[in-house]
């Protein structure tokens, strides 16, 4: 290889390096020049273990415990899995998205509700707070949410539906029972003036206590449906006074392979009935139709 060829080769390599620098890192640096830094970029979704939501002075705490999210330091209420999944998905989108500077005027924060009218969100990882920001209203494009840092005058827009996912109708899981009804093989009915039991043997339901009686198989099905998969119609105030749950008006127990579902039903409030599981103090409302389906005499199953 002569000297001229060598010089040309080195020049070619230099040109290629310059082109790569312009199209690669340099180009990326130029494109990002002037763009605001993502204030949520340090959030690692998989490491989040606590979320605080402050709404005009009221604090709600969501605390991750053994892959489930405890609701507001309650004894036995957890966050609905689908609700928290949407929150984490949108947070991840926001943390990876570009921020758009909307305003750097503190006086305009009320316009975007990124002032005291917004939701202040504090994110924790390994017990350490890693982010503190305010979610304002949904942007006019119905795609982006306005966000800000509490002490900052700046408001940004980020293409993530943070405004909606942090405002669910209810954070709590309304599930009372969620089991396989095929595994239930015995149902005990207990009321103040009567008690009886039906049991599944050889593929058929029969009355076994206190006396044996023939059971219409179709009449057991809706009871099985309720006692295996039941969601509350509403969640009332967690106060036992006047619920009737201490009077043991209706107690239904469905048992089977690894299943022991006990439902206690109290008095009515409007057209709903107070109810609770036997192993929990959580109070729920179930519908009148569900209550009536479980309020039976043995002859009604024949």
Secondary structure, 3 states (H helix, E strand, C coil): CCHHHHHHHHHHHHHHHHHHHHHCHHHHHHHHCCCCCCCCCCCCHHHEEEEEEEECCEEEEEEEECCEEEECCCCCCEECHHHHHHHHHHHHHHHHCCEEEEECCHHHHHHHCCCCCCEEEEEEECCEEEEEEEEEEECCCCCCEEEECCCCCCEEEECCCHHHHCCCCCCECCEEEECCHHHEEEEEEEECCEEEEEEEECCEEEEEECCCEECCHHHHHHHHHHHHEEECCECCCCCCCCCCCCCCCEEEEEEECCEEEEEEEEEEECCEEEEEECCCCCCEEEEHHHHHHHCCCHHHHC
